[in-house]
Amino acid sequence: MGRRATAYGVFAGIMGAAALVGGALAGVLYDISVPLLIVVVAGIQTAALDLLWVTRAVRSTPVR
């Protein structure tokens, strides 16, 4: 049970740090150029979607 709590804590810590970095990056990009912000966010979302597809493909492959 303790390992599960640790895993949730690590996950929450990583998500919090990523939210902080993402917000700071969005703020900097907004100050520089809104079109650049849109391009960067679209690129990150595309990469996340690609990662999701790869992960699902690997998980659905039967183990021999």
mmCIF file of the C-alpha atoms, coordinates in Angstrom:
data_MODEL
# 
_entry.id   MODEL 
# 
loop_
_atom_site.group_PDB 
_atom_site.id 
_atom_site.type_symbol 
_atom_site.label_atom_id 
_atom_site.label_alt_id 
_atom_site.label_comp_id 
_atom_site.label_asym_id 
_atom_site.label_entity_id 
_atom_site.label_seq_id 
_atom_site.pdbx_PDB_ins_code 
_atom_site.Cartn_x 
_atom_site.Cartn_y 
_atom_site.Cartn_z 
_atom_site.occupancy 
_atom_site.B_iso_or_equiv 
_atom_site.pdbx_formal_charge 
_atom_site.auth_seq_id 
_atom_site.auth_comp_id 
_atom_site.auth_asym_id 
_atom_site.auth_atom_id 
_atom_site.pdbx_PDB_model_num 
ATOM 1  C CA . MET A 1 1  ? 0.000  0.000   0.000   1.00 0.00 ? 1  MET A CA 1 
ATOM 2  C CA . GLY A 1 2  ? 2.874  2.366   0.747   1.00 0.00 ? 2  GLY A CA 1 
ATOM 3  C CA . ARG A 1 3  ? 4.296  2.003   -2.747  1.00 0.00 ? 3  ARG A CA 1 
ATOM 4  C CA . ARG A 1 4  ? 0.981  3.005   -4.283  1.00 0.00 ? 4  ARG A CA 1 
ATOM 5  C CA . ALA A 1 5  ? 0.878  6.161   -2.163  1.00 0.00 ? 5  ALA A CA 1 
ATOM 6  C CA . THR A 1 6  ? 4.456  6.930   -3.194  1.00 0.00 ? 6  THR A CA 1 
ATOM 7  C CA . ALA A 1 7  ? 3.559  6.443   -6.851  1.00 0.00 ? 7  ALA A CA 1 
ATOM 8  C CA . TYR A 1 8  ? 0.624  8.848   -6.527  1.00 0.00 ? 8  TYR A CA 1 
ATOM 9  C CA . GLY A 1 9  ? 2.875  11.366  -4.797  1.00 0.00 ? 9  GLY A CA 1 
ATOM 10 C CA . VAL A 1 10 ? 5.538  11.133  -7.508  1.00 0.00 ? 10 VAL A CA 1 
ATOM 11 C CA . PHE A 1 11 ? 2.866  11.438  -10.197 1.00 0.00 ? 11 PHE A CA 1 
ATOM 12 C CA . ALA A 1 12 ? 1.351  14.515  -8.535  1.00 0.00 ? 12 ALA A CA 1 
ATOM 13 C CA . GLY A 1 13 ? 4.797  16.082  -8.154  1.00 0.00 ? 13 GLY A CA 1 
ATOM 14 C CA . ILE A 1 14 ? 5.660  15.539  -11.807 1.00 0.00 ? 14 ILE A CA 1 
ATOM 15 C CA . MET A 1 15 ? 2.274  16.866  -12.938 1.00 0.00 ? 15 MET A CA 1 
ATOM 16 C CA . GLY A 1 16 ? 2.672  19.950  -10.755 1.00 0.00 ? 16 GLY A CA 1 
ATOM 17 C CA . ALA A 1 17 ? 6.167  20.660  -12.080 1.00 0.00 ? 17 ALA A CA 1 
ATOM 18 C CA . ALA A 1 18 ? 5.006  20.137  -15.667 1.00 0.00 ? 18 ALA A CA 1 
ATOM 19 C CA . ALA A 1 19 ? 2.083  22.508  -15.122 1.00 0.00 ? 19 ALA A CA 1 
ATOM 20 C CA . LEU A 1 20 ? 4.459  25.136  -13.751 1.00 0.00 ? 20 LEU A CA 1 
ATOM 21 C CA . VAL A 1 21 ? 6.876  24.782  -16.677 1.00 0.00 ? 21 VAL A CA 1 
ATOM 22 C CA . GLY A 1 22 ? 4.029  24.695  -19.209 1.00 0.00 ? 22 GLY A CA 1 
ATOM 23 C CA . GLY A 1 23 ? 2.427  27.812  -17.789 1.00 0.00 ? 23 GLY A CA 1 
ATOM 24 C CA . ALA A 1 24 ? 5.736  29.672  -17.768 1.00 0.00 ? 24 ALA A CA 1 
ATOM 25 C CA . LEU A 1 25 ? 6.470  28.587  -21.353 1.00 0.00 ? 25 LEU A CA 1 
ATOM 26 C CA . ALA A 1 26 ? 3.001  29.671  -22.487 1.00 0.00 ? 26 ALA A CA 1 
ATOM 27 C CA . GLY A 1 27 ? 3.454  33.040  -20.810 1.00 0.00 ? 27 GLY A CA 1 
ATOM 28 C CA . VAL A 1 28 ? 6.836  33.636  -22.442 1.00 0.00 ? 28 VAL A CA 1 
ATOM 29 C CA . LEU A 1 29 ? 5.544  32.570  -25.851 1.00 0.00 ? 29 LEU A CA 1 
ATOM 30 C CA . TYR A 1 30 ? 2.469  34.785  -25.426 1.00 0.00 ? 30 TYR A CA 1 
ATOM 31 C CA . ASP A 1 31 ? 4.732  37.768  -24.812 1.00 0.00 ? 31 ASP A CA 1 
ATOM 32 C CA . ILE A 1 32 ? 6.831  36.917  -27.873 1.00 0.00 ? 32 ILE A CA 1 
ATOM 33 C CA . SER A 1 33 ? 4.185  35.933  -30.420 1.00 0.00 ? 33 SER A CA 1 
ATOM 34 C CA . VAL A 1 34 ? 0.671  34.497  -30.208 1.00 0.00 ? 34 VAL A CA 1 
ATOM 35 C CA . PRO A 1 35 ? 0.999  32.630  -33.547 1.00 0.00 ? 35 PRO A CA 1 
ATOM 36 C CA . LEU A 1 36 ? 4.216  31.040  -32.231 1.00 0.00 ? 36 LEU A CA 1 
ATOM 37 C CA . LEU A 1 37 ? 2.353  30.015  -29.070 1.00 0.00 ? 37 LEU A CA 1 
ATOM 38 C CA . ILE A 1 38 ? -0.333 28.366  -31.201 1.00 0.00 ? 38 ILE A CA 1 
ATOM 39 C CA . VAL A 1 39 ? 2.240  26.493  -33.291 1.00 0.00 ? 39 VAL A CA 1 
ATOM 40 C CA . VAL A 1 40 ? 4.146  25.254  -30.224 1.00 0.00 ? 40 VAL A CA 1 
ATOM 41 C CA . VAL A 1 41 ? 0.975  24.119  -28.430 1.00 0.00 ? 41 VAL A CA 1 
ATOM 42 C CA . ALA A 1 42 ? -0.274 22.355  -31.577 1.00 0.00 ? 42 ALA A CA 1 
ATOM 43 C CA . GLY A 1 43 ? 3.107  20.625  -31.935 1.00 0.00 ? 43 GLY A CA 1 
ATOM 44 C CA . ILE A 1 44 ? 3.105  19.456  -28.325 1.00 0.00 ? 44 ILE A CA 1 
ATOM 45 C CA . GLN A 1 45 ? -0.465 18.166  -28.676 1.00 0.00 ? 45 GLN A CA 1 
ATOM 46 C CA . THR A 1 46 ? 0.453  16.307  -31.873 1.00 0.00 ? 46 THR A CA 1 
ATOM 47 C CA . ALA A 1 47 ? 3.440  14.708  -30.148 1.00 0.00 ? 47 ALA A CA 1 
ATOM 48 C CA . ALA A 1 48 ? 1.211  13.673  -27.228 1.00 0.00 ? 48 ALA A CA 1 
ATOM 49 C CA . LEU A 1 49 ? -1.315 12.116  -29.613 1.00 0.00 ? 49 LEU A CA 1 
ATOM 50 C CA . ASP A 1 50 ? 1.457  10.229  -31.405 1.00 0.00 ? 50 ASP A CA 1 
ATOM 51 C CA . LEU A 1 51 ? 2.766  8.948   -28.075 1.00 0.00 ? 51 LEU A CA 1 
ATOM 52 C CA . LEU A 1 52 ? -0.742 7.818   -27.124 1.00 0.00 ? 52 LEU A CA 1 
ATOM 53 C CA . TRP A 1 53 ? -1.122 5.882   -30.395 1.00 0.00 ? 53 TRP A CA 1 
ATOM 54 C CA . VAL A 1 54 ? 2.276  4.199   -29.970 1.00 0.00 ? 54 VAL A CA 1 
ATOM 55 C CA . THR A 1 55 ? 1.510  3.299   -26.360 1.00 0.00 ? 55 THR A CA 1 
ATOM 56 C CA . ARG A 1 56 ? -1.873 1.835   -27.244 1.00 0.00 ? 56 ARG A CA 1 
ATOM 57 C CA . ALA A 1 57 ? -0.376 -0.138  -30.141 1.00 0.00 ? 57 ALA A CA 1 
ATOM 58 C CA . VAL A 1 58 ? 2.296  -1.630  -27.891 1.00 0.00 ? 58 VAL A CA 1 
ATOM 59 C CA . ARG A 1 59 ? -0.195 -2.493  -25.144 1.00 0.00 ? 59 ARG A CA 1 
ATOM 60 C CA . SER A 1 60 ? -2.626 -4.162  -27.567 1.00 0.00 ? 60 SER A CA 1 
ATOM 61 C CA . THR A 1 61 ? 0.067  -6.381  -29.107 1.00 0.00 ? 61 THR A CA 1 
ATOM 62 C CA . PRO A 1 62 ? -0.407 -9.955  -27.813 1.00 0.00 ? 62 PRO A CA 1 
ATOM 63 C CA . VAL A 1 63 ? 2.477  -11.436 -25.822 1.00 0.00 ? 63 VAL A CA 1 
ATOM 64 C CA . ARG A 1 64 ? 3.746  -14.801 -27.049 1.00 0.00 ? 64 ARG A CA 1 
# 
